Amino acid sequence: MEMLMKLAWSFRYGSDAFSSFMRLKFLTKEGSLINYYKPSSVWPGVKKALQEIDTKCQWVIGNGAKIDLWRDCWAGKHSIQKGLNLLDHALKGCTLKLESLIQGPILRCPAHITQLLHLARLSLHDVKKSTDEDYLVWWPDIKGHFSAQDGNSKKMGVTIASKCRHCGAQEESLIHLIWECVFAKEMWNWLAGKFKFRGTFTNMKEAIKLSKNSSPRVVHLWTAAVFRGMTGLWKHRNKIFFQDKAVSKAFC
Ligand SMILES: [Zn+2]
C-alpha cells in the first residue's frame, strides 16, 4: 500500500513526464478519475490510494493554477463536489481553476461561490494561503509535507525534486532518463555491443535504424531489445524512486 500511495501521490501532483502521461491516460478532460477500465495492472490500487489521498489533503493556495475549484479541497477537509454530493457528470465542463479568483496575494470569492462553500459545509476561514506556488498538505500536517509512516517521505511533497536518481543531474525527464543519462548510455552500449552495434544513438528511431542492414531475425531481436531496454530503465527508475533502492543494473 505504501508504494501505491507514493505512486498515487506522484500521479496526482508530480510534474515529471510520467505523471503527466498517467494523468492524460486516467483522468477525464475535467480532471475526474475515469470510471471505465483501462488495461493497467496498477490502476485499481492507485485509484484506491488516490481516493485516500483526496480525503486527507488540502491545498495551500499560491497562484491557484493547479487547484480545481470544484474537485479539489481548498477550503476545508473536502471538495465542493463532495460537500454538495455532485456526481462527476454533473460537473462536466466545469474546469474553473482557483487562479481566476486570485488577485495578487488575495483570494477574492464572489458571493455566489461563498454561498456555494457554505452549502458544502466549507468556509473561507479554513483557506490556507501562501505566496509560493500551490502545494498540498497532508492533514493534519499543516506545515506541508506528505507524512506517511515511513519517515523519509519529505521528497513526496509537491516539490518532488526532479533530480535524476541515476546520475544526480538536475533535470530528470523521460528523454534524459532513457537516452541521455550516463547510466542509460552504459546500458545501451552494453546492449548494442551484444549485437555488434555501436551505442551512439540518442533516440528510439536512431536505435532501431541501426539494424536496418541486418537479417529480419536480428531486426526483430534488436527492436525487442530496444523496447525492453526502455521499459527496463523506466522500471529501474521507479524501483529507486518509490522503494529507495540503490542504483543497480540488476533491476533493468
Ligand atoms: Zn541521469
Residues whose N, C-alpha, C, O or C-beta is under 5 A from the ligand:
A	BS01	ZN	C164 H166 C167 G168 A169 C181 V182
